[in-house]
Amino acid sequence: MHRSFGQIYAGKTVLVTGHTGFKGTWLAHWLHVLGARVVGFSLEPPTAPSMFALTGIGKQIEDERGDVQDAAALRTLIATHQPQVIFHLAAQPLVIPGYEDPLTTFNTNTTGTIHLLDAIRHSRLTPQHSALSVVCITTDKVYENQEMPWGYRENDRLGGADPYSASKAMAELAITSYRQSYFHPDKYTHHKVAIASTRAGNVIGGGDFAPYRLLPDCMKALMAGEPLGLRNPEATRPWQHVLEPLSGYLWLGAQLFTNGPRFAEAWNFGPQERRGISTRQIVEKVIELWGSGAWEHLEPDVIWKETHWLAMNWDKAARLLGWQPVYTWEQALAETVSWFKAYQQGDDLYQVTVEQIKRYTACGRDLHLSWAN
Ligand SMILES: NC(=O)c1ccc[n+]([C@@H]2O[C@H](COP(=O)([O-])OP(=O)(O)OC[C@H]3O[C@@H](n4cnc5c(N)ncnc54)[C@H](O)[C@@H]3O)[C@@H](O)[C@H]2O)c1
């Protein structure tokens, strides 16, 4: 395992914001396995139960509580820990709560990102500093829907009608502005900061208990022995296992560290199945893997509009980073269901999570993917 990602992470101080959340917990585990000194900065876990608490990763890392809306706290954090790599995931990550509380959504996702970038700017005001790679996580929803039949590329226009999508598109503009103004690639030898942003779609995996998401709703219904209510069974989404975009973030972070400004730009990470998989296909496969269960068709909810899914093109990551997804959607679901079965049986979820990371890495190695070797 230590060999993956060019062995960049062993012994490095890596800051993960949003480490108590679903993706952040998986990332903290992976970095810990890779031998990094992981510092987490987040609010409390966003759900109860949470993967963060169930797997006990907080005991293996430096687990700090704080709010990205607090600019001073972020400055102190960076000055105290002097991270060499930062993964910024802290966010209000859901569309419907974004409609209900736009202020918190914009303050967390846009202003919170600016606070982090500004804390980094302040950390460069003293002459002695080592290289810093920053990977900011946004979403595939940052693209303005121009009704294109093909997948959106990194240089397509940003937009986003609902507050969540707009808050992340605004974060993208702030990232570009800080890169152009303070961390310009042409002046890398002076500031030594390489900042990239990443856009990925709907992820699935063990340990997600968030509301308004298909897989958590599905697993909760199956574990309770109740039928799952589906409002839009034919809706398709670009489902991918959580370890897919995380492998992209980690490989990008490693490339930024090794090659500096060459990779300091925006990157899409998408699934193998580019047309998307329908909700009905997902749910029927999950029921088969679980061994029992049923679903029923409910009236569509018309109060809040979910952003229309925009297809995303990840050719750039494939060509320039040598990245590609590892799992089919069926393998992604098998790993997800197996994690929740272990949860229901009361197994050691720390071990289960690490085993899933090792299995994914071994599959990447079988595919001769550069990040896995
Ligand atoms: N899960 C997905 O399908 C998906 C898809 C695309 C993009 N993303 C992005 O990935 C990132 C992680 O998403 P997730 O699904 O793990 O979300 P999550 O809700 O599980 O985790 C969010 C994390 O952010 C922290 N957080 C929230 N507000 C904060 C604040 N004000 N200050 C500090 N920390 C705060 C929470 O404590 C938690 O640790 C987000 O940036 C999200 O927009 C997720």
PDBQT file of the ligand as one rigid body, heavy atoms in Angstrom, charges set to zero:
ROOT
HETATM    1  N1  LIG A 401     -21.159  12.723  -1.666  1.00  0.00    +0.000 N 
HETATM    2  C1  LIG A 401     -21.280  13.046  -2.959  1.00  0.00    +0.000 C 
HETATM    3  O1  LIG A 401     -21.976  12.356  -3.735  1.00  0.00    +0.000 OA
HETATM    4  C2  LIG A 401     -20.562  14.257  -3.505  1.00  0.00    +0.000 A 
HETATM    5  C3  LIG A 401     -20.647  14.530  -4.881  1.00  0.00    +0.000 A 
HETATM    6  C4  LIG A 401     -19.962  15.626  -5.404  1.00  0.00    +0.000 A 
HETATM    7  C5  LIG A 401     -19.207  16.439  -4.563  1.00  0.00    +0.000 A 
HETATM    8  N2  LIG A 401     -19.160  16.159  -3.207  1.00  0.00    +0.000 N 
HETATM    9  C6  LIG A 401     -18.346  17.061  -2.371  1.00  0.00    +0.000 C 
HETATM   10  O2  LIG A 401     -17.461  16.268  -1.573  1.00  0.00    +0.000 OA
HETATM   11  C7  LIG A 401     -17.272  16.879  -0.296  1.00  0.00    +0.000 C 
HETATM   12  C8  LIG A 401     -17.600  15.915   0.823  1.00  0.00    +0.000 C 
HETATM   13  O3  LIG A 401     -18.958  15.491   0.701  1.00  0.00    +0.000 OA
HETATM   14  P1  LIG A 401     -19.580  14.406   1.688  1.00  0.00    +0.000 P 
HETATM   15  O4  LIG A 401     -20.575  13.641   0.911  1.00  0.00    +0.000 OA
HETATM   16  O5  LIG A 401     -18.486  13.661   2.378  1.00  0.00    +0.000 OA
HETATM   17  O6  LIG A 401     -20.322  15.352   2.738  1.00  0.00    +0.000 OA
HETATM   18  P2  LIG A 401     -20.630  15.117   4.302  1.00  0.00    +0.000 P 
HETATM   19  O7  LIG A 401     -21.829  15.931   4.631  1.00  0.00    +0.000 OA
HETATM   20  O8  LIG A 401     -20.641  13.680   4.641  1.00  0.00    +0.000 OA
HETATM   21  O9  LIG A 401     -19.348  15.781   5.006  1.00  0.00    +0.000 OA
HETATM   22  C9  LIG A 401     -19.191  17.180   5.057  1.00  0.00    +0.000 C 
HETATM   23  C10 LIG A 401     -18.049  17.509   5.982  1.00  0.00    +0.000 C 
HETATM   24  O10 LIG A 401     -17.916  18.935   6.033  1.00  0.00    +0.000 OA
HETATM   25  C11 LIG A 401     -17.921  19.349   7.390  1.00  0.00    +0.000 C 
HETATM   26  N3  LIG A 401     -18.495  20.686   7.479  1.00  0.00    +0.000 N 
HETATM   27  C12 LIG A 401     -19.730  21.122   7.102  1.00  0.00    +0.000 A 
HETATM   28  N4  LIG A 401     -19.848  22.439   7.361  1.00  0.00    +0.000 NA
HETATM   29  C13 LIG A 401     -18.661  22.835   7.909  1.00  0.00    +0.000 A 
HETATM   30  C14 LIG A 401     -18.156  24.064   8.391  1.00  0.00    +0.000 A 
HETATM   31  N5  LIG A 401     -18.908  25.170   8.366  1.00  0.00    +0.000 N 
HETATM   32  N6  LIG A 401     -16.898  24.106   8.891  1.00  0.00    +0.000 NA
HETATM   33  C15 LIG A 401     -16.132  22.985   8.934  1.00  0.00    +0.000 A 
HETATM   34  N7  LIG A 401     -16.559  21.792   8.507  1.00  0.00    +0.000 NA
HETATM   35  C16 LIG A 401     -17.804  21.722   7.996  1.00  0.00    +0.000 A 
HETATM   36  C17 LIG A 401     -18.767  18.315   8.116  1.00  0.00    +0.000 C 
HETATM   37  O11 LIG A 401     -18.498  18.354   9.508  1.00  0.00    +0.000 OA
HETATM   38  C18 LIG A 401     -18.255  17.063   7.433  1.00  0.00    +0.000 C 
HETATM   39  O12 LIG A 401     -17.025  16.701   7.996  1.00  0.00    +0.000 OA
HETATM   40  C19 LIG A 401     -18.147  18.140  -0.305  1.00  0.00    +0.000 C 
HETATM   41  O13 LIG A 401     -17.333  19.249  -0.650  1.00  0.00    +0.000 OA
HETATM   42  C20 LIG A 401     -19.164  17.859  -1.381  1.00  0.00    +0.000 C 
HETATM   43  O14 LIG A 401     -19.697  19.036  -1.940  1.00  0.00    +0.000 OA
HETATM   44  C21 LIG A 401     -19.819  15.098  -2.669  1.00  0.00    +0.000 A 
ENDROOT
TORSDOF 0
